[in-house]
Amino acid sequence: MIALKTVGHPASRVDALQRVTGRATYTGDLHLPGMLYARVLRSPHPHARVRGINASKALALPGVKAILTRENCDVIWGSGDSKNKRYLFNNPVRFAGDAVAAVAAVDRHVAEEAIRLIDVDYETLPFVLDQEEALKAGAVEIQPGGNLSPNNKGEPKPDGYAHGNIEKGLSEADRVFEDQYRSVHLNNAQLEMRVSIAQWEGEKLTVYASTQGISNCRIEMAHDLKLPLENVRVVCKYMGGGFGNKNQCHDFDLMAAMLAKKAGAPVKLEFTRKEDYVAVHGRWPTKQYYKVGVKRDGTLTAIQFRGYSGMGPYRKSSGDIAGVEMYQCPNVEKVVYPVLTNMAVSANFRGPAYPQGVFGIESLMDHIAYELKMDPIDFHVKNMTRKYHDELPYTSFGLEDCVLRGAEVFEWKKLWHAPGAGDGPLKRGVGMAMGAFGAPVGRSSAVIHVNSKGEYQLHVGVTDVGTAAKTTMALIAAEELGVPLAQVAVVSGDTEVCPYSVGESGSRTTTHTGYAVVQAAKDLKQQIADKGKPEGDEIRTGNATPDPAQPKDSARYAFAAHFAEVEVDVELGQVRVVKYLAAHDSGRIINPLTCTSQVKGGSTMGIGMALHEELLYDPTHGVPLNSGYYGARVMTHLDTPEIGVLFVETEDQFGPFGAKSIGESSIIPSVGAVANAIFNATGKRIKELPITREKLLAVLA
Amino acid sequence: MSKISRRAFVETTGAGLVVATSVPLTVQGAPSQEPTSPAPRTSITLLVNGTEHRAEVEDRWTLVEVLRDHLGLTGTKIGCDRGECGACTVLLDGKPVYSCSQLAVWADGGTVQTVEGLERNGRLHPLQEAFIEHDGPQCGYCTSGQLMSAKALLDHNPHPTADEVRAAMTGNICRCSNYNRYVASVLAAAGGAA
């Protein structure tokens, strides 16, 4: 790989100064003159028909300016449910947290008081929380047509794929392993609570949103409010995290807009932390059933998988359970049922379909290796995917290097031992797991201006959700233009002055928008070559909206292998991760400094998912019990080990300078790696996430 | 109790929200001048980042509300508003506190330091420099709180170990989970100060 001048060298964030001085302006930091504050009233019931709403006492409260309910607001949130109509205020309400009313008032305390004064007459309905229960005959129907959410063709069938002949594959096996794994609902829990500020000037709407994609947010706001696109402006300069649950526009953005319209004043709608945990969405809970056939020498002959994902009552995302794809096997059958339930909505959360699926398949494969008396490293190298779905070649492939070089750096051979060996009470063990995540190329735009002083201004519609996207774009521009990074200023986060950018979701920003930056820089260089450098008050502008595609008969993926060492106190059930290595093939690394941070963060998040995070539900009343950081037990400073990061750079001919994706793949293997390390330490395998002290003590006692 | 407007109250008592520096204060997020709830109010004095503020606050306002909405110091963030995440950490009389869990009236007469007060004469605090160099902030939303907890630690323990840093800052959640970077930043700043 040829070294480049700017790309590939560690660079501090171009907006780091703003971030460490408090000068970075997040959505909630904004104040508009005459602005009102809004709060949302939510259903306390998991399923209920609203017989009536009496808001007269709330309306009479001094300072209350507008109240919205289904009676005066029938806006449909288009991206809130891809299969059914999801209104801003639904009747019946279908989960504890479904919105019933929204109030705008002169300050947040008055808005909160007003919410408490609204009387809602509920007729409670039967509810179902478990996705398999929801599919049984006689289960309460959550949406018309039943609880199996239809596939992409609108048919009431599960999703999935198959190749080869599963029966043949199983019959050819020397041994067949059957097992089941479960994962739970957990919240994205980004630090910045949801907030949206809406302001109308005539028919023009400006939304200061906390969104992962200003362009998509704008398109959807315009669609849902039936406005011409040019009448909607979306601004998001700094964004306090989302991990997938601030994609596009949200119901609260639409509520803020409708309240602002009704009140005739700008409205800031704020969530509480409790609302943030239940009212948006988290990761979908899964039940996974596997049947795997294998030859005595470790060769896979069949993988049969049936999974059930609990989507909550609205279908926002796929509900896929991924991981089986990481294995090369001639006979595969995969079926996934996305099921509606009355739990909090489930949709995208970092690596959406993978971490829970990888936990399942990697636990099982680790177990098969153990049963066959194979080192898991050898088993992985023997069986890992070499072609996507056993069919398409990858544009670049670093998975084997991630496993082998990772194992070497981690000192796997030295640390791995017979499961449960040692006397305790402190027992150590190591585990590993693989990961893969798509890195498809696609459409995005960029514009670059240069003046006679040689100052470049790069306009890109990114919001920088913490991924250092602004910096990445500047590095790519500086590299292609052949100028120092300091000469490139980035203008971002405002649809008024930025062209379309793919949302900061799906780990796509670098490959999509970064490539557009390369093309815009090339365009600018061509113009300078044709017309000369700008002089005096001249400005030259380059722009590009490429829509690249890799060959149809190929697949483009980022790969990873993670290695964890844990120390388990077998008397107390306490697990501590003591050593960790994340090996990643993300093509060329644009910025090693910020990329390493992302991998450290994703790995750490995965450790939390493995060991303690869960949104618990009261099965009797159907309500969440522990919404918030303390109860749901996210990772803290004291929980976090030093995460080692190893980049296995591959050459890829697509994307900007051969960069693939990184953000989401960093959480994907980590849950499985920790789970397998616990098995190696204790000789016991916990098949339900999270692997809590209670579950461990139950099997260790 | 009769409903009394904020303006009427301010005019009759002469104890409005004023800044000792006599600069007219833009009252961010202040209620408009019409009747609102008759929440009890108290006059308090705060020394914030070296500037004295006299303010008439509703008794239910938290310290972070006053800092953000009424003094315009939005560098301090609210991540949970219930004492769980530490995004709102400020120093009150030198001690790190969750400013969402302190009523403003409790802080009367107190000295408050926020992230905006870390710079001295246009120079960044060594912690801020280290946070930039070691890539402390990802999304940056928890960063102000991390900085203030780190400052409180270094003020009392200028050369902490990594474990001491983790213990001192464990009340500051970073959901980007950039904990390694924050610890490295604090250790670097401490080393630099030696």
Chai-1 contact restraints between the chains, C-beta under 6 A:
chainA,res_idxA,chainB,res_idxB,connection_type,confidence,min_distance_angstrom,max_distance_angstrom,comment,restraint_id
A,S12,B,I132,contact,1.0,0.0,6.0,A-B,restraint_1
A,A16,B,I132,contact,1.0,0.0,6.0,A-B,restraint_2
A,R19,B,P137,contact,1.0,0.0,6.0,A-B,restraint_3
A,R19,B,G140,contact,1.0,0.0,6.0,A-B,restraint_4
A,R19,B,T143,contact,1.0,0.0,6.0,A-B,restraint_5
A,V20,B,Q128,contact,1.0,0.0,6.0,A-B,restraint_6
A,V20,B,F131,contact,1.0,0.0,6.0,A-B,restraint_7
A,V20,B,I132,contact,1.0,0.0,6.0,A-B,restraint_8
A,G22,B,G75,contact,1.0,0.0,6.0,A-B,restraint_9
A,G22,B,V115,contact,1.0,0.0,6.0,A-B,restraint_10
A,G22,B,E116,contact,1.0,0.0,6.0,A-B,restraint_11
A,G22,B,S144,contact,1.0,0.0,6.0,A-B,restraint_12
A,A24,B,G140,contact,1.0,0.0,6.0,A-B,restraint_13
A,D29,B,T74,contact,1.0,0.0,6.0,A-B,restraint_14
A,H31,B,Q28,contact,1.0,0.0,6.0,A-B,restraint_15
A,H31,B,G29,contact,1.0,0.0,6.0,A-B,restraint_16
A,P62,B,P35,contact,1.0,0.0,6.0,A-B,restraint_17
A,P62,B,T36,contact,1.0,0.0,6.0,A-B,restraint_18
A,G63,B,T36,contact,1.0,0.0,6.0,A-B,restraint_19
A,V106,B,P31,contact,1.0,0.0,6.0,A-B,restraint_20
A,V106,B,S32,contact,1.0,0.0,6.0,A-B,restraint_21
A,V106,B,T36,contact,1.0,0.0,6.0,A-B,restraint_22
A,D107,B,P31,contact,1.0,0.0,6.0,A-B,restraint_23
A,V110,B,T36,contact,1.0,0.0,6.0,A-B,restraint_24
A,V110,B,S37,contact,1.0,0.0,6.0,A-B,restraint_25
A,A189,B,R175,contact,1.0,0.0,6.0,A-B,restraint_26
A,Q190,B,R175,contact,1.0,0.0,6.0,A-B,restraint_27
A,L191,B,G79,contact,1.0,0.0,6.0,A-B,restraint_28
A,L191,B,A87,contact,1.0,0.0,6.0,A-B,restraint_29
A,L191,B,Y141,contact,1.0,0.0,6.0,A-B,restraint_30
A,L191,B,C142,contact,1.0,0.0,6.0,A-B,restraint_31
A,L191,B,R175,contact,1.0,0.0,6.0,A-B,restraint_32
A,E192,B,Y141,contact,1.0,0.0,6.0,A-B,restraint_33
A,G240,B,C139,contact,1.0,0.0,6.0,A-B,restraint_34
A,G240,B,Y141,contact,1.0,0.0,6.0,A-B,restraint_35
A,G241,B,C139,contact,1.0,0.0,6.0,A-B,restraint_36
A,G241,B,R175,contact,1.0,0.0,6.0,A-B,restraint_37
A,R273,B,C80,contact,1.0,0.0,6.0,A-B,restraint_38
A,R273,B,R82,contact,1.0,0.0,6.0,A-B,restraint_39
A,G466,B,Q138,contact,1.0,0.0,6.0,A-B,restraint_40
A,G466,B,C139,contact,1.0,0.0,6.0,A-B,restraint_41
A,G466,B,C176,contact,1.0,0.0,6.0,A-B,restraint_42
A,L593,B,D135,contact,1.0,0.0,6.0,A-B,restraint_43
A,T594,B,D135,contact,1.0,0.0,6.0,A-B,restraint_44
A,S597,B,D135,contact,1.0,0.0,6.0,A-B,restraint_45
A,S597,B,Q138,contact,1.0,0.0,6.0,A-B,restraint_46
A,S597,B,N178,contact,1.0,0.0,6.0,A-B,restraint_47
A,S597,B,R181,contact,1.0,0.0,6.0,A-B,restraint_48
A,K600,B,N180,contact,1.0,0.0,6.0,A-B,restraint_49
A,G601,B,C176,contact,1.0,0.0,6.0,A-B,restraint_50
A,G601,B,S177,contact,1.0,0.0,6.0,A-B,restraint_51
A,G601,B,N178,contact,1.0,0.0,6.0,A-B,restraint_52
A,T604,B,S177,contact,1.0,0.0,6.0,A-B,restraint_53
A,M605,B,S177,contact,1.0,0.0,6.0,A-B,restraint_54
A,G628,B,E84,contact,1.0,0.0,6.0,A-B,restraint_55
A,Y629,B,C80,contact,1.0,0.0,6.0,A-B,restraint_56
A,Y629,B,E84,contact,1.0,0.0,6.0,A-B,restraint_57
A,Y629,B,C85,contact,1.0,0.0,6.0,A-B,restraint_58
A,Y629,B,I173,contact,1.0,0.0,6.0,A-B,restraint_59
A,Y630,B,E84,contact,1.0,0.0,6.0,A-B,restraint_60
A,M635,B,S177,contact,1.0,0.0,6.0,A-B,restraint_61
A,T636,B,T170,contact,1.0,0.0,6.0,A-B,restraint_62
A,H637,B,R166,contact,1.0,0.0,6.0,A-B,restraint_63
A,H637,B,M169,contact,1.0,0.0,6.0,A-B,restraint_64
A,H637,B,T170,contact,1.0,0.0,6.0,A-B,restraint_65
A,H637,B,Y179,contact,1.0,0.0,6.0,A-B,restraint_66
A,L638,B,R166,contact,1.0,0.0,6.0,A-B,restraint_67
A,L638,B,T170,contact,1.0,0.0,6.0,A-B,restraint_68
A,T640,B,Y179,contact,1.0,0.0,6.0,A-B,restraint_69
A,E642,B,N180,contact,1.0,0.0,6.0,A-B,restraint_70
A,I643,B,N180,contact,1.0,0.0,6.0,A-B,restraint_71
